[in-house]
Amino acid sequence: MTNADRGERPAEACGAAAAGGTRARLRVARIGLLWALAAVLAVRQVTAVLATSPGERLTDPGTWAGPGGVLYAGGSLYSSGEYTGTPFSGLVLAPFTRSAEQALGRGWTFGTLLLVVALGALAARALPRPVGRRTAILAGPVAVGLLMVSLPVRDTLWLGQTGVIPVLLVLLGCFVARGRRVGGVLIGVAAALQPVLLLFAPLLWCTGRRRTAVATGVTFAAATALAWAAMPHDSHTYWVRHPAGSGLGGPADALAHQSLHGALLRLGLEGPPETGLLLLLGAAVVILALRRAVRYAHDGQLLLAVAVTGCAAVAVSPAAWQHQLLWVPLTAVGRVGGRARDRLVWPVTVVLVTTLPATMLLPNMAALRPLRDNVVLLAALAAATTLPFLSRSSPRFHAPIPTRYAPPVPARLASVPLPPLLRRVLVRPNLLLELLLIRVTYAAYTQVRLAATGGSNSAGRARAEEHGRQILGLERLLHLDVEHAVNHAVAKIGWLREFFDFYYLSFHFTVPLTVLGLLYWRRPVDYRWARSALGSATLLALAGFWLYPLAPPRLMPGLGVIDTVHGVQDFSRPDYGTLTHLTNQYAAMPSLHFGWSLWCGLVIAVIAPKAWTKALGLLHPLCTASAIVATGNHWILDAVGGALVVGAGFGLTYLLQGPRARTAVTAAVTAAEPSAPVKDRAPG
């Protein structure tokens, strides 16, 4: 060994140690950040609950509240018709009735919070082995954070319900209890609180845990008998007059009731036909779900088996209210799809379904209403009966087909490195995931745009009109104030007025969606680049709506501009009729009508192979600019603002991702197949 070798090896060891120390610090920082985020979400939920007036929160304990603010268990639990728990749950809650309402409310809220943390930590611990070190460390805070923002947990915290307790008891019985009988007792108590959870008894029996299954049934029977002896009238009401709680807690066809029973009632079925169909469908769901759950349990995916059984319980329950739907988030542990680009579809779907209202997932269309009204139920049914979760023996379980990336490009600016998450992908994204994200993003955009309205009160209206006078003054200074003249000239020509009205109403969404669809199908690499630019421009436009509400020419009193699209506006009413309830009438600067059309024109001009196609693409923003001015919906400077945000969107995409990936695709294809001709389109 030479002296040089002796000198180099310690240096290499020091470098490796330093790199390892850096990775360790980054790992600790990542874990701390995730736990901090989970803590912030928890504090946010608790603050929102405690900041609400006592009469609007913790209404579930209020169904058995007495006068004077002191709770009591006297009388019937079901006299109000709002209490949905079993008689045994009322018996368990009786000791809490000695507390004052305020003390009970705070204790209930913080106690539920601790139960949610325990549930998330337990779910992370129950992940199928082997689990990578990174996954094991990050799973806990991620699970807790997602549970905190889920609708079932928010509903539980807000209304003071017990939906977390049965789920936690089942997980404790399956994964923590040391003795089989102890586990059966825990699951039996959960079934006494929520009877449909008796479905776990056949799952335990079929997976070899027969003592646990027997203990589950015995515990359930004993707890129910105890409650019947203590409260015979309430037990008769719950089990005979309202079988297993059906019909309690509100109308059975309410949207919050996500079970097959509620869905059939919402579809108009009732009476014996509904009962017969419910029994038939329920039996099919139970058989399919238990067979799948047993298979996953034997495969070493016990948490998935438990989640699948819980989803079946949700579907066949006589009454499955929102706080009882925590089984659906647990199915996110299942892996679906053999390709890396498909692996996130189901987890993202679960998170969206259990976190956002259904109106954000599907548009308000009559044809889609059956899907929208039952979206959580459909997710539970899919997880219980149809989703092809991968087996651990599948080679794709741990090693999915990797996503192809373009060769890296140097950063545009030395101080702004290209983020690894924004590497340029050579394959098209998963279509279902893309549609979900586009829909949710647009729904969020609509909500933010509506929240940024300046016309909901007189002060906001005055501010928007003042900004309108500022824009008009600037245009007069620049000799651009042509809106009134163009508007009146077009209004006098019937066919031209109808053309611009139709163009304004019809092409704002259809053309961008068509361009995105064609890019997705024919040019997937360009699709990602163009979509990123469009998203960035839209986010910048939202900031403009919020910071600078602007009255368009048609809503400027005294200007005399004719609203050719919406008809005559009533300026004596601050909301200008019902139109303001649907959209922000003062989201004029910048103009996304023009901005999105300019985005379409530029994308077509850059990508289209023929000159006439490029010219046709550039004609669209020209026609849109004419339409928004002719109809009185925008100022000339609004279009300038739209052009600026679109340019900034393309600039941000270039800064963060580098240039359009055509050259990278060419290089990748050439490197893979030197003898093959280079094609401009990336493989799908």
C-alpha positions as CSV (number, residue, x, y, z in Angstrom):
1,M,0.0,0.0,0.0
2,T,1.4,3.4,-1.0
3,N,1.5,6.5,1.1
4,A,-1.0,8.0,-1.3
5,D,-3.4,5.2,-0.6
6,R,-3.0,5.6,3.1
7,G,-3.8,9.3,2.8
8,E,-6.8,8.9,0.5
9,R,-8.7,6.3,2.5
10,P,-9.1,8.3,5.6
11,A,-10.2,11.3,3.5
12,E,-12.8,9.1,1.8
13,A,-14.0,7.8,5.2
14,C,-14.3,11.4,6.5
15,G,-16.3,12.4,3.4
16,A,-18.6,9.4,3.7
17,A,-19.1,10.1,7.4
18,A,-19.9,13.8,6.6
19,A,-22.4,12.7,4.0
20,G,-24.0,10.3,6.4
21,G,-24.2,13.0,9.0
22,T,-25.9,15.3,6.5
23,R,-28.4,12.7,5.6
24,A,-29.2,12.0,9.2
25,R,-29.8,15.7,9.9
26,L,-32.0,16.0,6.9
27,R,-34.0,12.9,8.1
28,V,-34.4,14.4,11.5
29,A,-35.5,17.7,10.0
30,R,-38.0,16.0,7.7
31,I,-39.5,14.0,10.6
32,G,-39.7,17.1,12.8
33,L,-41.3,19.1,10.0
34,L,-44.0,16.4,9.5
35,W,-44.8,16.1,13.2
36,A,-44.9,19.9,13.4
37,L,-47.4,20.0,10.5
38,A,-49.5,17.3,12.2
39,A,-49.4,19.4,15.4
40,V,-50.5,22.5,13.5
41,L,-53.4,20.7,12.0
42,A,-54.4,19.4,15.4
43,V,-54.3,22.8,16.9
44,R,-56.2,24.2,14.0
45,Q,-59.0,21.7,14.5
46,V,-59.2,22.1,18.2
47,T,-59.2,25.9,17.9
48,A,-62.0,25.8,15.4
49,V,-64.1,23.7,17.7
50,L,-63.5,25.6,20.9
51,A,-64.0,29.0,19.2
52,T,-67.5,28.0,18.2
53,S,-70.4,28.9,20.5
54,P,-71.4,26.1,22.8
55,G,-74.8,25.7,21.2
56,E,-73.2,24.8,17.8
57,R,-70.6,22.3,18.8
58,L,-70.6,19.0,20.7
59,T,-74.2,18.6,19.8
60,D,-74.1,14.8,20.1
61,P,-73.6,14.8,23.9
62,G,-76.3,17.5,23.9
63,T,-78.8,14.9,22.8
64,W,-78.8,13.8,26.4
65,A,-78.2,17.1,28.1
66,G,-80.3,18.3,31.0
67,P,-81.2,21.9,32.1
68,G,-78.7,24.1,33.8
69,G,-75.7,23.0,31.7
70,V,-75.3,19.8,33.6
71,L,-75.5,16.5,31.6
72,Y,-77.6,13.6,32.8
73,A,-78.6,10.2,31.6
74,G,-82.1,10.1,32.9
75,G,-85.0,9.5,30.6
76,S,-84.8,7.9,27.2
77,L,-81.7,8.3,25.1
78,Y,-83.8,8.3,21.9
79,S,-86.5,10.7,23.0
80,S,-85.1,13.4,20.7
81,G,-84.5,11.0,17.8
82,E,-81.0,12.5,17.3
83,Y,-78.9,10.1,19.4
84,T,-77.5,7.3,17.2
85,G,-75.4,5.3,19.6
86,T,-76.3,1.9,21.1
87,P,-77.8,1.6,24.5
88,F,-74.5,0.1,25.7
89,S,-72.7,3.3,24.5
90,G,-75.2,5.4,26.5
91,L,-74.4,3.2,29.5
92,V,-70.7,3.8,29.0
93,L,-71.2,7.5,28.7
94,A,-73.3,7.8,31.9
95,P,-70.2,8.4,34.2
96,F,-69.4,11.5,32.1
97,T,-72.8,13.1,32.9
98,R,-71.5,14.2,36.3
99,S,-69.3,16.8,34.6
100,A,-70.4,20.3,33.8
101,E,-71.1,20.8,30.1
102,Q,-68.1,23.2,29.5
103,A,-65.6,20.9,31.3
104,L,-67.0,17.9,29.5
105,G,-66.7,19.7,26.2
106,R,-63.1,20.5,26.6
107,G,-62.2,17.1,28.0
108,W,-64.0,15.4,25.2
109,T,-62.3,17.5,22.5
110,F,-58.8,17.0,23.8
111,G,-59.5,13.3,24.6
112,T,-60.7,12.7,21.1
113,L,-57.5,14.4,19.8
114,L,-55.3,12.0,21.8
115,L,-57.3,9.1,20.4
116,V,-56.8,10.3,16.9
117,V,-53.0,10.5,17.5
118,A,-53.0,7.0,18.9
119,L,-55.0,5.7,16.0
120,G,-52.6,7.2,13.5
121,A,-49.5,5.9,15.3
122,L,-51.1,2.4,15.6
123,A,-52.0,2.3,11.9
124,A,-48.4,3.3,11.0
125,R,-47.1,0.5,13.3
126,A,-49.4,-2.0,11.6
127,L,-48.0,-1.5,8.1
128,P,-47.1,-4.9,6.5
129,R,-43.6,-6.0,7.0
130,P,-40.9,-5.5,5.9
131,V,-41.2,-1.8,5.9
132,G,-38.4,0.5,4.8
133,R,-36.8,2.6,7.5
134,R,-37.8,5.8,5.8
135,T,-41.5,4.6,5.5
136,A,-41.6,3.4,9.1
137,I,-40.3,6.8,10.4
138,L,-42.5,9.0,8.2
139,A,-45.7,6.9,8.4
140,G,-46.7,8.1,11.9
141,P,-46.8,11.8,11.3
142,V,-48.3,11.4,7.8
143,A,-51.1,9.2,9.1
144,V,-51.9,11.5,12.0
145,G,-51.9,14.6,9.8
146,L,-54.2,13.0,7.2
147,L,-56.6,11.8,9.9
148,M,-56.7,15.3,11.4
149,V,-58.0,16.8,8.2
150,S,-60.4,13.9,7.3
151,L,-64.1,14.6,7.4
152,P,-64.8,11.8,9.9
153,V,-62.4,13.2,12.5
154,R,-63.5,16.8,11.9
155,D,-67.1,15.6,12.4
156,T,-66.2,13.7,15.5
157,L,-64.4,16.7,17.0
158,W,-67.1,19.1,16.0
159,L,-70.1,17.1,17.2
160,G,-68.5,15.2,20.1
161,Q,-69.2,11.8,18.6
162,T,-67.5,8.4,19.4
163,G,-66.5,7.3,15.9
164,V,-62.8,7.0,16.7
165,I,-63.3,4.7,19.6
166,P,-64.6,1.5,17.8
167,V,-61.9,1.8,15.1
168,L,-59.2,2.2,17.8
169,L,-60.5,-0.8,19.8
170,V,-60.5,-3.0,16.7
171,L,-56.9,-2.1,15.9
172,L,-55.8,-2.6,19.5
173,G,-57.5,-6.0,19.5
174,C,-55.8,-7.1,16.2
175,F,-52.3,-5.6,16.6
176,V,-51.6,-4.8,20.3
177,A,-53.5,-7.2,22.6
178,R,-51.2,-10.0,23.8
179,G,-53.8,-12.6,24.6
180,R,-56.3,-13.8,22.1
181,R,-59.2,-13.4,24.6
182,V,-58.1,-9.9,25.4
183,G,-58.2,-9.0,21.7
184,G,-61.6,-10.5,21.4
185,V,-62.9,-8.5,24.4
186,L,-61.7,-5.2,22.8
187,I,-63.3,-6.0,19.4
188,G,-66.5,-7.2,21.2
189,V,-66.7,-3.9,23.0
190,A,-66.2,-2.1,19.7
191,A,-69.1,-4.2,18.2
192,A,-71.3,-3.3,21.3
193,L,-70.7,0.4,20.4
194,Q,-71.2,-0.2,16.6
195,P,-73.0,-3.6,16.0
196,V,-72.1,-4.0,12.4
197,L,-68.4,-4.5,13.5
198,L,-69.4,-8.1,14.4
199,L,-68.2,-8.7,10.8
200,F,-64.8,-9.0,12.3
201,A,-65.7,-12.2,14.1
202,P,-65.9,-14.3,10.9
203,L,-62.7,-12.6,9.7
204,L,-60.9,-13.7,12.9
205,W,-62.4,-17.2,12.7
206,C,-61.3,-17.7,9.0
207,T,-57.8,-16.5,9.8
208,G,-57.2,-19.0,12.6
209,R,-57.9,-16.7,15.5
210,R,-61.0,-18.7,16.7
211,R,-60.6,-17.9,20.4
212,T,-60.5,-14.2,19.6
213,A,-63.6,-14.6,17.4
214,V,-65.5,-16.5,20.2
215,A,-64.4,-13.8,22.7
216,T,-65.7,-11.1,20.4
217,G,-69.2,-12.7,20.1
218,V,-69.4,-13.4,23.9
219,T,-68.3,-9.9,24.8
220,F,-70.8,-8.3,22.4
221,A,-73.6,-10.5,23.7
222,A,-72.7,-9.8,27.4
223,A,-72.4,-6.0,26.8
224,T,-75.7,-5.9,24.9
225,A,-77.5,-8.0,27.6
226,L,-76.1,-5.7,30.3
227,A,-77.4,-2.6,28.5
228,W,-80.8,-4.4,28.0
229,A,-81.0,-5.1,31.7
230,A,-80.1,-1.5,32.7
231,M,-82.2,0.2,30.0
232,P,-84.9,-2.1,28.7
233,H,-87.0,0.6,27.2
234,D,-84.1,2.1,25.2
235,S,-82.9,-1.3,24.2
236,H,-86.3,-2.2,22.8
237,T,-86.3,1.1,20.9
238,Y,-82.9,0.6,19.4
239,W,-83.1,-3.1,18.5
240,V,-86.9,-3.5,17.7
241,R,-88.3,-0.2,16.7
242,H,-85.1,1.0,15.0
243,P,-83.2,-2.2,14.0
244,A,-79.5,-1.5,14.8
245,G,-80.1,2.2,14.8
246,S,-81.8,2.7,11.4
247,G,-83.9,5.8,11.3
248,L,-82.1,7.5,14.2
249,G,-80.1,10.7,13.9
250,G,-81.9,12.3,11.1
251,P,-83.5,11.4,7.8
252,A,-82.2,8.0,6.5
253,D,-81.7,9.4,3.0
254,A,-79.5,12.3,4.2
255,L,-76.2,12.8,2.4
256,A,-74.3,12.2,5.6
257,H,-75.7,8.7,5.6
258,Q,-73.1,6.8,3.5
259,S,-74.3,3.2,3.3
260,L,-76.2,1.1,0.8
261,H,-79.4,1.7,2.8
262,G,-79.0,5.5,2.4
263,A,-78.0,5.3,-1.2
264,L,-81.1,3.2,-2.2
265,L,-83.4,5.6,-0.4
266,R,-81.8,8.5,-2.2
267,L,-82.4,6.7,-5.5
268,G,-86.1,6.6,-4.7
269,L,-86.5,3.0,-3.5
270,E,-88.5,2.3,-0.3
271,G,-90.6,-0.3,1.4
272,P,-90.2,-4.1,0.7
273,P,-88.4,-3.6,-2.7
274,E,-85.7,-1.5,-1.0
275,T,-85.4,-4.0,1.9
276,G,-85.0,-7.0,-0.4
277,L,-82.5,-5.3,-2.7
278,L,-80.5,-4.1,0.4
279,L,-80.3,-7.6,1.8
280,L,-79.2,-9.0,-1.5
281,L,-76.6,-6.4,-2.1
282,G,-75.4,-6.5,1.5
283,A,-74.9,-10.3,1.4
284,A,-72.9,-10.0,-1.8
285,V,-70.7,-7.2,-0.3
286,V,-70.1,-9.2,2.9
287,I,-69.1,-12.4,1.1
288,L,-66.8,-10.7,-1.4
289,A,-65.2,-8.4,1.2
290,L,-64.6,-11.2,3.7
291,R,-63.0,-13.5,1.1
292,R,-60.7,-10.7,0.1
293,A,-59.9,-9.7,3.6
294,V,-59.0,-13.3,4.5
295,R,-56.7,-13.5,1.5
296,Y,-54.9,-10.3,2.5
297,A,-54.6,-11.4,6.1
298,H,-52.9,-14.7,4.9
299,D,-50.7,-12.6,2.7
300,G,-49.4,-10.6,5.6
301,Q,-51.4,-7.5,5.0
302,L,-53.6,-7.6,8.2
303,L,-54.1,-3.9,8.3
304,L,-55.5,-3.9,4.8
305,A,-57.7,-6.9,5.7
306,V,-59.0,-5.0,8.7
307,A,-59.7,-1.9,6.5
308,V,-61.5,-3.9,3.8
309,T,-63.7,-5.5,6.5
310,G,-64.4,-2.1,8.0
311,C,-65.4,-0.7,4.6
312,A,-67.8,-3.6,4.1
313,A,-69.3,-2.8,7.6
314,V,-69.8,0.8,6.4
315,A,-71.6,-0.3,3.3
316,V,-74.0,-2.8,4.9
317,S,-74.6,-0.8,8.1
318,P,-78.3,0.2,8.6
319,A,-76.9,3.7,9.4
320,A,-73.3,4.7,8.6
321,W,-72.9,8.4,9.5
322,Q,-69.9,10.5,8.6
323,H,-68.0,10.0,11.9
324,Q,-68.2,6.2,11.4
325,L,-66.3,6.3,8.0
326,L,-62.7,6.1,9.4
327,W,-62.3,2.7,7.8
328,V,-62.0,4.2,4.3
329,P,-58.7,6.2,5.0
330,L,-57.1,3.0,6.3
331,T,-57.4,1.4,2.9
332,A,-54.8,3.8,1.6
333,V,-52.2,1.2,2.8
334,G,-53.2,-1.1,-0.1
335,R,-51.1,-0.9,-3.2
336,V,-52.8,-0.8,-6.6
337,G,-51.0,-0.8,-9.9
338,G,-47.8,-2.2,-11.2
339,R,-46.4,1.1,-12.5
340,A,-44.9,3.8,-10.3
341,R,-47.1,6.4,-12.0
342,D,-50.2,4.5,-11.0
343,R,-49.2,3.9,-7.4
344,L,-50.5,7.2,-6.0
345,V,-53.9,7.0,-7.6
346,W,-55.7,5.1,-4.8
347,P,-54.1,6.9,-1.9
348,V,-54.8,10.3,-3.5
349,T,-58.4,9.3,-4.2
350,V,-58.9,8.2,-0.6
351,V,-57.4,11.4,0.8
352,L,-59.6,13.5,-1.5
353,V,-62.8,11.6,-0.8
354,T,-62.4,11.6,2.9
355,T,-61.1,15.2,3.2
356,L,-63.1,17.3,0.7
357,P,-66.8,17.8,0.2
358,A,-68.2,15.8,-2.7
359,T,-69.1,19.0,-4.5
360,M,-65.4,19.7,-5.0
361,L,-64.8,16.2,-6.5
362,L,-67.6,16.2,-9.1
363,P,-69.4,19.0,-10.8
364,N,-73.0,19.9,-10.0
365,M,-74.6,18.0,-12.9
366,A,-77.9,16.1,-12.6
367,A,-76.3,13.1,-14.4
368,L,-73.5,12.9,-11.9
369,R,-75.6,13.4,-8.8
370,P,-75.9,9.7,-7.9
371,L,-72.1,9.5,-8.0
372,R,-71.5,12.7,-6.1
373,D,-74.1,12.0,-3.4
374,N,-72.5,8.6,-2.7
375,V,-68.9,9.2,-3.3
376,V,-67.6,7.9,0.1
377,L,-69.8,4.8,-0.2
378,L,-68.5,4.1,-3.7
379,A,-64.9,4.4,-2.4
380,A,-65.8,1.9,0.5
381,L,-67.5,-0.5,-1.9
382,A,-64.5,-0.3,-4.3
383,A,-62.0,-1.1,-1.5
384,A,-64.2,-3.9,-0.2
385,T,-65.1,-5.7,-3.4
386,T,-63.3,-4.7,-6.5
387,L,-59.9,-2.9,-6.2
388,P,-57.1,-5.3,-7.2
389,F,-54.7,-4.7,-4.3
390,L,-51.3,-6.2,-5.0
391,S,-50.2,-9.3,-3.1
392,R,-46.8,-9.1,-1.3
393,S,-45.7,-12.0,-3.5
394,S,-46.1,-9.8,-6.6
395,P,-42.8,-8.6,-7.9
396,R,-44.4,-5.1,-8.4
397,F,-45.4,-4.8,-4.7
398,H,-42.0,-3.5,-3.7
399,A,-40.6,-2.6,-7.1
400,P,-43.1,-1.0,-9.5
401,I,-42.2,-0.3,-13.1
402,P,-40.2,2.9,-12.7
403,T,-41.2,6.2,-14.4
404,R,-38.9,7.3,-17.2
405,Y,-37.3,10.8,-16.7
406,A,-35.6,13.0,-19.2
407,P,-31.9,13.7,-18.6
408,P,-31.4,16.5,-16.1
409,V,-30.7,20.0,-17.3
410,P,-28.6,22.6,-15.6
411,A,-30.4,25.2,-13.4
412,R,-31.5,28.4,-15.0
413,L,-30.1,30.4,-12.2
414,A,-27.2,29.2,-9.9
415,S,-29.2,30.4,-6.8
416,V,-32.4,28.5,-7.9
417,P,-31.6,24.8,-8.3
418,L,-34.2,22.7,-10.2
419,P,-36.4,20.9,-7.6
420,P,-36.1,17.0,-7.9
421,L,-39.9,16.7,-7.8
422,L,-40.1,18.7,-11.0
423,R,-38.0,16.5,-13.1
424,R,-39.3,16.1,-16.6
425,V,-41.2,12.9,-17.1
426,L,-41.2,11.1,-20.4
427,V,-44.6,9.3,-20.0
428,R,-48.1,10.7,-19.6
429,P,-49.5,10.9,-16.1
430,N,-52.2,8.6,-14.9
431,L,-55.5,9.8,-16.4
432,L,-57.7,9.2,-13.4
433,L,-55.3,11.0,-11.0
434,E,-54.9,13.8,-13.5
435,L,-58.7,14.3,-13.8
436,L,-59.1,14.2,-10.0
437,L,-56.4,16.8,-9.4
438,I,-57.7,19.1,-12.2
439,R,-61.2,18.9,-10.9
440,V,-60.1,19.6,-7.3
441,T,-57.8,22.4,-8.4
442,Y,-60.5,24.1,-10.4
443,A,-63.0,23.7,-7.5
444,A,-60.5,25.3,-5.1
445,Y,-59.8,28.1,-7.7
446,T,-63.5,28.7,-7.9
447,Q,-63.9,29.0,-4.1
448,V,-60.9,31.3,-3.8
449,R,-62.1,33.5,-6.6
450,L,-65.5,33.7,-5.1
451,A,-64.1,34.5,-1.7
452,A,-62.0,37.3,-3.2
453,T,-65.1,39.1,-4.4
454,G,-65.4,42.8,-3.7
455,G,-69.1,43.0,-4.4
456,S,-70.5,41.2,-1.4
457,N,-70.9,44.5,0.5
458,S,-71.1,48.2,-0.2
459,A,-67.5,48.8,0.8
460,G,-66.2,46.1,-1.5
461,R,-68.4,47.5,-4.4
462,A,-67.1,51.0,-3.8
463,R,-63.5,49.7,-3.9
464,A,-64.0,47.8,-7.1
465,E,-65.7,50.8,-8.8
466,E,-62.8,53.0,-7.6
467,H,-60.4,50.7,-9.2
468,G,-62.5,50.8,-12.4
469,R,-62.2,54.5,-12.5
470,Q,-58.4,54.2,-12.0
471,I,-58.2,51.8,-15.0
472,L,-60.4,54.0,-17.1
473,G,-58.3,57.1,-16.3
474,L,-55.1,55.2,-17.2
475,E,-56.6,54.0,-20.5
476,R,-57.6,57.6,-21.3
477,L,-54.1,58.7,-20.6
478,L,-52.8,56.0,-23.0
479,H,-55.6,56.5,-25.5
480,L,-56.9,53.0,-25.1
481,D,-60.4,53.7,-23.8
482,V,-62.3,52.1,-26.7
483,E,-64.6,49.8,-24.6
484,H,-67.7,52.1,-24.9
485,A,-67.3,52.7,-28.6
486,V,-66.6,49.0,-29.5
487,N,-69.4,47.8,-27.2
488,H,-72.1,50.1,-28.7
489,A,-70.9,49.4,-32.3
490,V,-71.2,45.6,-31.8
491,A,-74.5,45.9,-30.0
492,K,-76.1,47.5,-33.0
493,I,-75.2,44.6,-35.3
494,G,-77.3,41.6,-34.3
495,W,-75.3,38.7,-35.8
496,L,-72.0,40.2,-34.6
497,R,-73.4,40.7,-31.1
498,E,-74.6,37.1,-31.0
499,F,-71.3,35.8,-32.3
500,F,-69.3,37.6,-29.6
501,D,-71.8,36.5,-26.9
502,F,-71.5,32.9,-28.0
503,Y,-67.7,33.1,-28.2
504,Y,-67.4,34.6,-24.7
505,L,-69.6,32.0,-23.1
506,S,-68.5,28.9,-25.0
507,F,-64.8,28.9,-25.7
508,H,-63.4,30.0,-22.3
509,F,-63.3,26.4,-21.0
510,T,-63.8,24.2,-24.1
511,V,-60.6,25.3,-25.9
512,P,-58.2,25.0,-23.0
513,L,-59.6,21.6,-22.1
514,T,-59.4,20.5,-25.7
515,V,-55.8,21.6,-25.9
516,L,-54.9,19.8,-22.7
517,G,-56.7,16.6,-23.9
518,L,-54.8,16.6,-27.2
519,L,-51.5,17.2,-25.5
520,Y,-52.2,14.5,-23.0
521,W,-52.9,12.0,-25.7
522,R,-50.5,13.0,-28.4
523,R,-47.7,14.9,-26.6
524,P,-47.4,13.8,-23.0
525,V,-44.1,15.5,-22.3
526,D,-45.4,18.8,-23.7
527,Y,-48.6,18.3,-21.7
528,R,-46.8,18.4,-18.4
529,W,-44.9,21.5,-19.4
530,A,-48.0,23.3,-20.7
531,R,-50.1,22.3,-17.8
532,S,-47.5,23.6,-15.3
533,A,-47.5,27.0,-17.1
534,L,-51.3,27.2,-17.1
535,G,-51.4,26.3,-13.4
536,S,-48.8,28.9,-12.5
537,A,-50.6,31.6,-14.5
538,T,-53.9,30.8,-12.8
539,L,-52.5,31.0,-9.3
540,L,-51.0,34.4,-10.1
541,A,-54.3,35.6,-11.4
542,L,-56.0,34.6,-8.1
543,A,-53.6,36.9,-6.3
544,G,-54.7,39.7,-8.6
545,F,-58.4,39.0,-8.0
546,W,-57.7,39.1,-4.2
547,L,-55.5,42.2,-4.2
548,Y,-57.2,44.3,-6.8
549,P,-61.0,43.7,-7.2
550,L,-62.0,45.6,-10.3
551,A,-65.5,46.5,-11.7
552,P,-65.7,45.6,-15.4
553,P,-67.1,48.2,-17.8
554,R,-70.6,46.6,-17.7
555,L,-70.8,47.2,-13.9
556,M,-69.5,50.8,-13.9
557,P,-72.5,53.1,-13.1
558,G,-72.8,56.0,-15.5
559,L,-70.4,54.6,-18.1
560,G,-73.3,53.4,-20.3
561,V,-71.7,50.1,-21.4
562,I,-74.3,47.5,-22.5
563,D,-74.1,44.0,-20.9
564,T,-74.8,42.0,-24.1
565,V,-74.3,38.6,-22.3
566,H,-76.1,38.9,-19.0
567,G,-78.7,41.4,-19.8
568,V,-79.6,44.7,-18.1
569,Q,-78.0,45.0,-14.6
570,D,-79.9,46.5,-11.7
571,F,-77.4,49.0,-10.2
572,S,-79.7,49.7,-7.3
573,R,-78.9,46.2,-5.9
574,P,-75.3,45.7,-4.5
575,D,-75.2,42.1,-5.6
576,Y,-76.6,42.8,-9.1
577,G,-79.1,39.9,-8.9
578,T,-78.3,36.2,-8.5
579,L,-75.2,36.3,-10.8
580,T,-72.9,37.3,-8.0
581,H,-73.8,34.2,-6.0
582,L,-72.4,32.1,-8.8
583,T,-69.1,33.9,-9.5
584,N,-67.0,36.9,-8.5
585,Q,-68.2,39.7,-10.7
586,Y,-65.2,41.8,-9.8
587,A,-62.5,39.2,-10.8
588,A,-61.6,41.2,-13.8
589,M,-57.9,42.0,-13.4
590,P,-56.2,40.1,-14.8
591,S,-58.5,38.6,-17.5
592,L,-58.3,34.8,-17.5
593,H,-60.6,34.8,-20.4
594,F,-57.8,36.4,-22.4
595,G,-55.0,34.7,-20.4
596,W,-56.2,31.2,-21.0
597,S,-56.9,31.9,-24.7
598,L,-53.4,33.3,-25.0
599,W,-52.0,30.2,-23.3
600,C,-53.9,28.1,-25.9
601,G,-52.6,30.2,-28.8
602,L,-49.0,30.1,-27.7
603,V,-49.0,26.3,-27.0
604,I,-50.5,25.6,-30.4
605,A,-48.1,28.0,-32.1
606,V,-45.1,26.3,-30.5
607,I,-46.2,22.7,-30.9
608,A,-48.3,22.6,-34.1
609,P,-46.4,21.3,-37.1
610,K,-48.1,23.3,-39.8
611,A,-48.2,27.1,-40.4
612,W,-51.9,27.3,-40.9
613,T,-52.5,25.5,-37.6
614,K,-50.2,27.9,-35.8
615,A,-52.1,30.8,-37.3
616,L,-55.4,29.3,-36.3
617,G,-54.1,28.9,-32.7
618,L,-53.0,32.6,-32.6
619,L,-56.4,33.7,-33.9
620,H,-58.2,32.4,-30.8
621,P,-56.7,35.0,-28.3
622,L,-57.4,37.7,-30.9
623,C,-61.1,36.7,-31.1
624,T,-61.2,36.4,-27.3
625,A,-59.8,39.9,-26.8
626,S,-62.4,41.3,-29.1
627,A,-65.2,39.3,-27.3
628,I,-64.3,40.4,-23.8
629,V,-64.3,44.1,-24.9
630,A,-67.3,44.0,-27.1
631,T,-69.5,42.3,-24.5
632,G,-68.5,44.9,-21.8
633,N,-66.9,42.2,-19.5
634,H,-63.3,43.5,-19.5
635,W,-61.1,46.5,-20.0
636,I,-58.3,46.5,-22.5
637,L,-55.8,46.6,-19.6
638,D,-57.4,43.5,-18.2
639,A,-56.2,41.6,-21.3
640,V,-52.7,43.1,-20.7
641,G,-52.8,41.7,-17.2
642,G,-53.8,38.3,-18.5
643,A,-50.9,38.4,-20.9
644,L,-48.5,39.2,-18.1
645,V,-49.6,36.4,-15.8
646,V,-49.4,33.9,-18.7
647,G,-45.9,35.1,-19.5
648,A,-45.0,34.8,-15.8
649,G,-46.5,31.3,-15.8
650,F,-44.3,30.2,-18.7
651,G,-41.3,31.9,-17.1
652,L,-41.8,30.1,-13.8
653,T,-42.1,26.8,-15.6
654,Y,-38.9,27.5,-17.5
655,L,-37.1,28.6,-14.3
656,L,-38.1,25.5,-12.3
657,Q,-38.1,22.8,-14.9
658,G,-35.9,24.1,-17.6
659,P,-36.8,24.4,-21.3
660,R,-39.5,22.4,-23.0
661,A,-38.4,18.7,-23.0
662,R,-38.3,18.1,-26.8
663,T,-34.5,18.1,-27.0
664,A,-34.3,15.9,-23.8
665,V,-36.8,13.4,-25.3
666,T,-34.8,13.3,-28.6
667,A,-31.6,12.7,-26.6
668,A,-33.2,10.0,-24.5
669,V,-34.7,8.1,-27.6
670,T,-31.4,8.5,-29.5
671,A,-29.4,7.0,-26.5
672,A,-31.8,4.1,-26.2
673,E,-32.2,3.3,-29.9
674,P,-29.2,4.7,-31.8
675,S,-30.4,3.1,-35.1
676,A,-34.0,4.1,-34.8
677,P,-35.3,7.3,-36.3
678,V,-35.9,10.1,-33.8
679,K,-39.6,10.9,-33.2
680,D,-40.9,14.1,-31.7
681,R,-43.5,12.4,-29.7
682,A,-42.7,10.7,-26.4
683,P,-43.9,7.2,-25.8
684,G,-47.1,6.8,-23.8
